[in-house]
Amino acid sequence: MRDVYRNPLCERYASAEMKRIFSDDNKFSTWRRLWVALAKAEKALGIAITDEQIAEMEAHLTDIDYEKAREYEFVRRHDVMAHVLTFGDLCPHAKPIIHLGATSCYVGDNTDVIVMRQGLRQIKRLLVNAIKALADFAEKWKDTPTLAYTHFQAAQPTTVGKRATLWMQDLIMDLEALDFQLASLKLLGCKGTTGTGASFMELFEGDHEKVKQLEKLIAQDMDFDGCVAVSGQTYTRKVDYNIVSVLSGIAQSAAKFSNDIRLLSHLKEFDEPFEAGQIGSSAMAYKRNPMRSERIASLARYVMADVINPAFTAATQWFERTLDDSANKRISIPETFLAADAILSLYINVISNGTVYPKMMERHLKEELPFIATENILMDCAKRGADRQEMHEAIRQYSVDVAKRIKLNGEDNNLLDLMLHDDRFMLTEADLERILDVRKFVGRAPEQTAEFLQEVALPVLEQNHDLLGVDVKISV
């Protein structure tokens, strides 16, 4: 259908895997898996449920009749009961025990946690591969000098690889935050309408231990370490906020990277991938715009803004439950994951397939090196007996004059030539060549890069080696 709104995150940006994770098929089949887990646990603890009833439910985990569910929901005005009834029609023998003792949040909230965990694992895979792509990039270019910028004004040189370690460090911090949230995730469990477990106390005739064991069995069945210790009807919505905050952190890191790439593109020092038939502008045929990086920045802005949704939701829940979270969660949580997925796919594509232009870097270094080298020239002159204060004033006057003529008239930087022909500096061309070796100005950048890779990045990649290797497909 093309006469209705179609979400661009699904149509243009997110991967097939992330779309599958947040699909209706995954959501509602997980509901059914949870109903099976509940029935199995209740049976194990003495409730009259048969193996045949459980087998009947297990035979129909994925054959979901969405049209029938829509018809039920239209009449009942309740999505969970609509699917209980739809499932029951497929499982007539099990129908009496489906959802026994549970409230809607048993399937709703537990499924949300399960799906978000799946989403985080997919994000982690992409994040680890983005770190790997940066590590390869940094290793390749660790010794290549380039002009560094502070305030986007020329500063002391660094190396291309060292700059990449700054991007990498941000992503590794994001990975640490993601791992913490993954390790902390717990199911809601089955605590009933206000979190007291009253319905299950009734079901198990006041047996506290059986009610506690019920949750343990369900958590085990769904491959979780356990359930939250206490809750109202829902798990605390701070869980959603914490998870989306991790995605926001990734978006922040990616946006910073994309901004740097866009600036480097303007400087003609880096080009992101550009397809053979790609058009940069409908009007200016020569244009080669950094549209992948611009897309990262655009989607990152969406993710960073979206973090306010679970923040407000967590802050405005009343007592044990209100429903003002539901409609918001259905939109904000999946879309944040879909956008983060797209961001990291683009990140990997850009850093893995972009083009570095060292000759342009050399050109920019040569344009600024005369100014950068003045302190070294000053020290060299002083060592050979020149008056340090006199040399400092001469350099200051020359620098101010040259900078003015560069900006006003577009002239070349002839600062070095002026000092070379000023007898006060006692300089020869050989002296200048020795002083102006650009590698003397990059400090420990190559060594810092190698050390960061060896001591920080490679251990992270080794710990996550099973996640390496993704086939990133992006639509441009």
C-alpha positions as CSV (number, residue, x, y, z in Angstrom):
1,M,0.0,0.0,0.0
2,R,1.3,3.4,-1.0
3,D,-1.6,5.5,0.2
4,V,-0.7,5.3,3.9
5,Y,2.2,6.5,5.9
6,R,5.2,4.1,5.8
7,N,7.9,4.4,8.5
8,P,11.2,5.5,6.9
9,L,13.1,3.6,9.6
10,C,11.8,0.4,8.1
11,E,11.6,1.5,4.5
12,R,15.0,3.1,4.2
13,Y,17.3,2.8,7.2
14,A,17.2,-0.2,9.6
15,S,18.5,-3.7,8.9
16,A,16.3,-6.7,8.2
17,E,17.4,-8.2,11.5
18,M,16.4,-5.3,13.7
19,K,13.1,-5.1,11.8
20,R,12.6,-8.8,12.6
21,I,13.3,-8.3,16.3
22,F,10.6,-5.6,16.6
23,S,8.2,-7.4,14.3
24,D,4.7,-8.5,15.2
25,D,5.7,-12.1,14.6
26,N,8.5,-11.9,17.1
27,K,6.3,-10.1,19.6
28,F,3.3,-12.3,19.6
29,S,5.2,-15.6,19.3
30,T,7.0,-14.5,22.4
31,W,3.7,-13.9,24.1
32,R,2.8,-17.5,23.3
33,R,6.2,-18.8,24.5
34,L,5.6,-17.0,27.8
35,W,2.1,-18.6,28.1
36,V,3.8,-22.0,27.5
37,A,6.4,-21.2,30.1
38,L,3.7,-20.1,32.6
39,A,1.8,-23.3,32.0
40,K,4.9,-25.5,32.4
41,A,5.9,-23.8,35.6
42,E,2.3,-24.1,37.0
43,K,2.2,-27.8,36.0
44,A,5.5,-28.5,37.7
45,L,4.2,-26.9,40.9
46,G,1.1,-29.0,41.0
47,I,-1.6,-27.2,39.0
48,A,-3.8,-29.5,36.9
49,I,-2.3,-28.9,33.5
50,T,-1.6,-31.8,31.2
51,D,1.3,-32.5,28.9
52,E,-1.2,-32.6,26.0
53,Q,-2.3,-29.1,26.7
54,I,1.3,-27.8,26.7
55,A,2.1,-29.8,23.5
56,E,-0.9,-28.2,21.9
57,M,0.2,-24.8,22.8
58,E,3.8,-25.5,21.6
59,A,2.5,-26.6,18.3
60,H,1.0,-23.2,17.6
61,L,3.7,-20.7,18.6
62,T,4.0,-19.0,15.3
63,D,0.8,-19.5,13.3
64,I,-0.8,-16.2,14.4
65,D,-4.1,-15.3,12.8
66,Y,-3.8,-11.5,12.8
67,E,-7.1,-10.9,11.2
68,K,-8.9,-12.9,13.9
69,A,-7.0,-11.1,16.6
70,R,-8.0,-7.8,15.1
71,E,-11.6,-8.9,15.1
72,Y,-11.5,-9.9,18.7
73,E,-9.7,-6.7,19.7
74,F,-12.4,-4.6,17.9
75,V,-15.0,-6.2,20.1
76,R,-13.1,-6.7,23.4
77,R,-11.0,-3.4,23.1
78,H,-8.1,-5.4,24.8
79,D,-5.1,-6.5,22.8
80,V,-3.9,-9.2,25.2
81,M,-7.3,-10.8,25.6
82,A,-7.7,-10.7,21.8
83,H,-4.6,-12.8,21.4
84,V,-5.5,-15.1,24.3
85,L,-8.8,-15.8,22.5
86,T,-7.0,-16.2,19.1
87,F,-4.5,-18.6,20.7
88,G,-7.3,-20.5,22.5
89,D,-9.1,-21.0,19.2
90,L,-6.0,-22.9,17.9
91,C,-5.6,-24.8,21.2
92,P,-9.1,-25.8,22.3
93,H,-7.9,-28.3,24.9
94,A,-5.4,-25.8,26.4
95,K,-7.8,-22.8,26.2
96,P,-9.0,-23.0,29.8
97,I,-5.5,-22.7,31.2
98,I,-3.9,-20.1,28.9
99,H,-2.9,-17.0,30.8
100,L,-3.9,-18.7,34.1
101,G,-3.4,-16.3,37.0
102,A,-1.6,-13.7,34.9
103,T,-2.3,-10.1,34.1
104,S,-1.7,-8.4,30.7
105,C,1.8,-7.2,31.8
106,Y,2.9,-10.8,32.2
107,V,3.1,-11.1,28.4
108,G,3.5,-7.4,27.6
109,D,6.3,-6.4,30.0
110,N,8.2,-9.7,29.9
111,T,8.1,-9.6,26.1
112,D,9.3,-6.0,26.1
113,V,12.3,-7.0,28.2
114,I,13.0,-10.1,26.0
115,V,12.8,-8.1,22.7
116,M,14.9,-5.2,24.1
117,R,17.6,-7.8,25.1
118,Q,17.5,-9.1,21.5
119,G,17.8,-5.6,20.2
120,L,20.7,-4.8,22.5
121,R,22.5,-8.0,21.4
122,Q,22.1,-6.9,17.7
123,I,23.3,-3.4,18.6
124,K,26.3,-4.9,20.4
125,R,27.2,-7.0,17.4
126,L,27.3,-3.8,15.2
127,L,29.1,-1.8,17.9
128,V,31.9,-4.4,18.2
129,N,32.3,-4.5,14.4
130,A,32.4,-0.7,14.3
131,I,35.2,-0.8,16.9
132,K,37.0,-3.5,14.8
133,A,36.7,-1.3,11.6
134,L,38.1,1.7,13.5
135,A,40.9,-0.5,14.9
136,D,41.9,-1.6,11.4
137,F,41.7,2.0,10.2
138,A,43.9,3.3,13.1
139,E,46.5,0.6,12.6
140,K,46.8,1.4,8.9
141,W,47.1,5.1,9.4
142,K,48.8,5.3,12.8
143,D,52.0,7.0,11.4
144,T,50.3,9.3,8.9
145,P,50.7,12.9,10.0
146,T,47.7,15.2,9.7
147,L,46.8,18.7,11.0
148,A,44.9,18.6,14.2
149,Y,42.3,21.2,15.0
150,T,41.1,22.9,18.2
151,H,38.0,25.1,17.7
152,F,38.4,24.0,14.0
153,Q,41.5,26.2,14.0
154,A,44.8,24.8,13.0
155,A,46.7,23.4,16.0
156,Q,49.6,21.0,16.5
157,P,49.7,18.0,14.1
158,T,48.5,14.5,15.1
159,T,48.2,11.3,13.1
160,V,45.2,9.9,11.2
161,G,45.3,6.8,13.4
162,K,45.5,8.8,16.6
163,R,42.3,10.7,15.6
164,A,40.6,7.4,15.0
165,T,41.4,6.2,18.6
166,L,39.4,9.1,19.9
167,W,36.4,7.9,17.9
168,M,37.1,4.3,19.1
169,Q,37.4,5.3,22.7
170,D,33.9,6.7,22.7
171,L,32.4,3.5,21.2
172,I,34.3,1.3,23.8
173,M,32.7,3.4,26.5
174,D,29.3,2.8,24.9
175,L,30.0,-0.9,24.8
176,E,30.8,-0.9,28.5
177,A,27.5,0.8,29.2
178,L,25.7,-1.6,26.9
179,D,27.2,-4.7,28.6
180,F,26.2,-3.3,32.0
181,Q,22.6,-3.0,31.0
182,L,22.6,-6.4,29.3
183,A,23.9,-8.0,32.5
184,S,21.4,-6.1,34.6
185,L,18.3,-7.1,32.6
186,K,15.7,-9.2,34.5
187,L,12.2,-10.3,33.6
188,L,9.2,-8.8,35.3
189,G,8.1,-12.3,36.2
190,C,4.5,-13.0,37.2
191,K,3.6,-10.7,40.1
192,G,-0.1,-10.0,39.2
193,T,-2.1,-6.8,39.0
194,T,-0.4,-4.8,41.6
195,G,2.9,-6.7,42.0
196,T,1.8,-8.5,45.2
197,G,1.4,-12.0,43.5
198,A,-2.1,-12.2,45.1
199,S,-3.7,-14.1,42.2
200,F,-0.9,-16.7,42.3
201,M,-1.2,-17.0,46.1
202,E,-4.8,-17.8,45.5
203,L,-3.9,-20.3,42.8
204,F,-1.3,-22.1,45.0
205,E,-3.5,-21.9,48.1
206,G,-1.3,-19.5,50.1
207,D,2.0,-21.4,49.4
208,H,4.6,-18.6,49.3
209,E,7.5,-20.9,48.2
210,K,5.5,-22.1,45.2
211,V,4.8,-18.6,44.1
212,K,8.4,-17.7,44.4
213,Q,9.5,-20.9,42.5
214,L,7.0,-20.1,39.7
215,E,9.0,-17.0,38.8
216,K,12.3,-18.8,38.9
217,L,11.0,-21.5,36.6
218,I,9.7,-19.0,34.1
219,A,12.9,-17.0,34.1
220,Q,14.9,-20.2,33.6
221,D,12.7,-21.2,30.7
222,M,13.1,-17.8,29.0
223,D,16.9,-17.9,29.6
224,F,17.1,-15.1,32.3
225,D,19.0,-15.1,35.6
226,G,15.9,-14.0,37.4
227,C,13.0,-11.6,37.8
228,V,13.0,-8.2,39.4
229,A,12.7,-8.3,43.2
230,V,9.7,-6.0,43.4
231,S,7.3,-4.3,41.0
232,G,3.9,-2.8,40.7
233,Q,2.0,-4.2,37.8
234,T,4.9,-3.3,35.5
235,Y,8.6,-3.3,35.8
236,T,10.0,0.2,36.6
237,R,10.1,2.3,33.5
238,K,13.6,3.4,34.5
239,V,14.7,0.1,32.8
240,D,13.5,1.6,29.4
241,Y,15.2,4.9,30.2
242,N,18.5,3.2,31.0
243,I,18.4,1.1,27.8
244,V,17.5,4.1,25.6
245,S,20.2,6.1,27.3
246,V,22.8,3.5,26.1
247,L,21.5,4.0,22.5
248,S,21.6,7.7,23.0
249,G,25.3,7.4,24.0
250,I,26.0,5.5,20.9
251,A,24.2,8.1,18.9
252,Q,26.3,10.8,20.5
253,S,29.5,9.0,19.6
254,A,28.4,8.4,16.1
255,A,27.3,12.0,15.6
256,K,30.7,13.3,16.7
257,F,32.4,10.9,14.3
258,S,30.1,12.0,11.5
259,N,30.7,15.6,12.1
260,D,34.5,15.0,11.9
261,I,34.0,13.1,8.7
262,R,31.9,15.9,7.2
263,L,34.6,18.5,8.1
264,L,37.3,16.2,6.7
265,S,35.3,15.9,3.5
266,H,35.2,19.7,3.2
267,L,39.0,19.7,3.7
268,K,39.3,17.1,0.9
269,E,41.2,14.8,3.3
270,F,38.6,12.0,3.4
271,D,35.8,10.9,1.2
272,E,33.1,8.5,2.4
273,P,32.0,5.8,-0.1
274,F,30.5,7.0,-3.3
275,E,28.7,4.7,-5.7
276,A,29.6,4.7,-9.4
277,G,26.3,6.1,-10.5
278,Q,25.6,8.1,-7.3
279,I,24.4,11.7,-7.7
280,G,25.6,14.2,-5.2
281,S,23.2,17.0,-6.2
282,S,20.3,17.3,-8.6
283,A,21.6,20.7,-9.7
284,M,25.4,20.7,-9.1
285,A,26.6,17.6,-11.0
286,Y,30.2,17.9,-9.6
287,K,29.0,17.6,-6.0
288,R,30.1,14.7,-3.8
289,N,28.2,15.4,-0.6
290,P,29.0,13.3,2.6
291,M,25.4,12.1,2.7
292,R,26.1,8.9,4.7
293,S,27.7,11.0,7.5
294,E,24.8,13.5,7.3
295,R,22.4,10.6,7.7
296,I,24.3,9.4,10.8
297,A,24.0,12.9,12.2
298,S,20.3,13.2,11.4
299,L,19.4,9.8,12.9
300,A,21.6,10.4,15.9
301,R,19.7,13.6,16.6
302,Y,16.4,11.6,16.6
303,V,17.8,9.0,19.0
304,M,19.2,11.7,21.4
305,A,15.9,13.5,21.4
306,D,13.9,10.3,21.8
307,V,15.6,9.6,25.2
308,I,13.3,12.1,26.8
309,N,10.3,9.8,26.1
310,P,11.2,7.0,28.6
311,A,12.5,9.7,31.0
312,F,9.1,11.3,31.2
313,T,7.4,7.9,31.3
314,A,9.5,6.8,34.2
315,A,8.8,10.0,36.0
316,T,5.1,10.2,35.6
317,Q,3.9,6.6,36.5
318,W,1.3,6.7,39.2
319,F,1.6,4.3,42.1
320,E,1.5,0.7,40.9
321,R,0.4,1.3,37.2
322,T,-1.0,3.8,34.7
323,L,-1.5,3.2,31.0
324,D,0.0,6.5,29.8
325,D,3.2,4.6,29.0
326,S,1.8,2.1,26.5
327,A,1.2,4.1,23.4
328,N,4.5,6.0,23.9
329,K,6.5,2.8,24.4
330,R,5.1,1.2,21.2
331,I,6.6,4.0,19.2
332,S,9.6,5.3,21.0
333,I,11.4,2.1,22.0
334,P,11.3,0.3,18.7
335,E,12.2,3.4,16.7
336,T,15.2,4.2,18.9
337,F,16.5,0.7,18.3
338,L,15.8,0.9,14.6
339,A,17.6,4.2,14.3
340,A,20.6,3.1,16.3
341,D,20.9,0.0,14.1
342,A,20.9,2.2,11.0
343,I,23.5,4.6,12.6
344,L,26.0,1.8,13.4
345,S,25.5,0.2,9.9
346,L,26.4,3.5,8.3
347,Y,29.3,4.0,10.7
348,I,30.8,0.7,9.7
349,N,30.2,1.4,6.0
350,V,31.9,4.8,6.1
351,I,35.0,3.9,8.1
352,S,35.5,0.6,6.2
353,N,35.1,1.9,2.7
354,G,36.1,5.6,2.8
355,T,39.2,7.1,1.1
356,V,42.0,8.9,2.9
357,Y,44.0,11.5,1.0
358,P,47.5,11.9,2.6
359,K,48.7,14.4,-0.1
360,M,45.9,16.8,0.9
361,M,47.0,16.4,4.5
362,E,50.6,17.2,3.6
363,R,49.4,20.3,1.8
364,H,47.5,21.5,4.8
365,L,50.4,20.8,7.1
366,K,52.7,22.7,4.8
367,E,50.3,25.7,4.9
368,E,50.3,25.8,8.7
369,L,53.6,24.3,9.6
370,P,55.5,27.6,9.4
371,F,53.4,29.0,12.2
372,I,53.5,25.7,14.2
373,A,57.2,25.5,13.9
374,T,58.0,29.0,15.2
375,E,58.5,27.8,18.8
376,N,61.0,25.1,17.6
377,I,62.8,27.7,15.4
378,L,62.9,30.1,18.4
379,M,64.5,27.4,20.6
380,D,67.0,26.4,17.9
381,C,68.1,30.0,17.4
382,A,68.6,30.5,21.1
383,K,70.8,27.4,21.3
384,R,73.0,29.0,18.7
385,G,73.4,32.2,20.7
386,A,70.6,34.4,19.4
387,D,68.7,36.7,21.8
388,R,65.5,34.8,22.6
389,Q,63.4,37.9,23.3
390,E,64.6,39.6,20.1
391,M,63.8,36.5,18.1
392,H,60.4,36.2,19.7
393,E,59.4,39.7,18.7
394,A,60.7,39.3,15.2
395,I,58.7,36.1,14.8
396,R,55.6,37.8,16.2
397,Q,55.9,40.7,13.8
398,Y,56.5,38.4,10.8
399,S,53.6,36.1,11.8
400,V,51.1,38.9,12.2
401,D,52.1,40.4,8.8
402,V,52.0,37.1,7.0
403,A,48.7,36.0,8.4
404,K,47.2,39.4,7.4
405,R,48.4,39.1,3.8
406,I,47.2,35.5,3.6
407,K,43.7,36.5,4.7
408,L,43.5,39.8,2.8
409,N,45.2,38.9,-0.4
410,G,45.2,35.1,-0.6
411,E,49.0,35.0,-0.6
412,D,51.0,32.0,0.1
413,N,52.6,31.5,3.6
414,N,56.2,32.9,3.2
415,L,57.0,33.1,6.9
416,L,59.8,30.6,6.6
417,D,61.3,32.5,3.7
418,L,61.3,35.7,5.6
419,M,63.1,34.2,8.6
420,L,65.6,32.4,6.3
421,H,66.6,35.7,4.8
422,D,66.8,37.5,8.1
423,D,70.4,37.3,9.4
424,R,69.2,37.6,13.0
425,F,67.9,34.0,12.8
426,M,71.2,32.6,11.4
427,L,69.2,29.9,9.6
428,T,70.1,27.8,6.6
429,E,67.8,25.7,4.4
430,A,69.4,22.6,5.9
431,D,68.5,24.0,9.4
432,L,64.9,24.5,8.3
433,E,64.6,21.1,6.8
434,R,65.8,19.6,10.0
435,I,63.6,21.7,12.2
436,L,60.5,21.2,10.0
437,D,60.4,17.4,10.0
438,V,56.7,17.0,10.6
439,R,57.2,13.9,12.6
440,K,58.8,16.0,15.3
441,F,55.5,17.8,15.8
442,V,53.1,14.8,16.3
443,G,54.4,14.0,19.8
444,R,53.6,10.5,20.9
445,A,50.6,10.1,18.5
446,P,51.9,7.0,16.7
447,E,52.9,5.4,20.0
448,Q,49.7,6.3,21.7
449,T,47.8,4.7,18.8
450,A,49.8,1.5,19.0
451,E,49.4,1.4,22.8
452,F,45.7,2.1,22.7
453,L,45.2,-0.7,20.1
454,Q,47.3,-3.2,22.1
455,E,46.1,-2.3,25.6
456,V,42.5,-1.3,25.1
457,A,40.9,-2.1,21.8
458,L,42.4,-5.5,21.0
459,P,41.4,-7.0,24.4
460,V,37.8,-5.7,23.8
461,L,37.8,-7.3,20.4
462,E,39.2,-10.6,21.7
463,Q,36.6,-10.7,24.4
464,N,33.9,-10.3,21.7
465,H,35.6,-12.2,18.9
466,D,32.4,-14.4,18.4
467,L,30.5,-11.2,17.3
468,L,33.0,-10.2,14.6
469,G,31.9,-10.3,11.0
470,V,28.7,-8.6,9.8
471,D,27.4,-8.1,6.3
472,V,26.3,-4.5,6.5
473,K,23.8,-3.5,3.8
474,I,22.7,0.2,3.6
475,S,20.4,1.9,1.2
476,V,21.7,5.2,-0.2
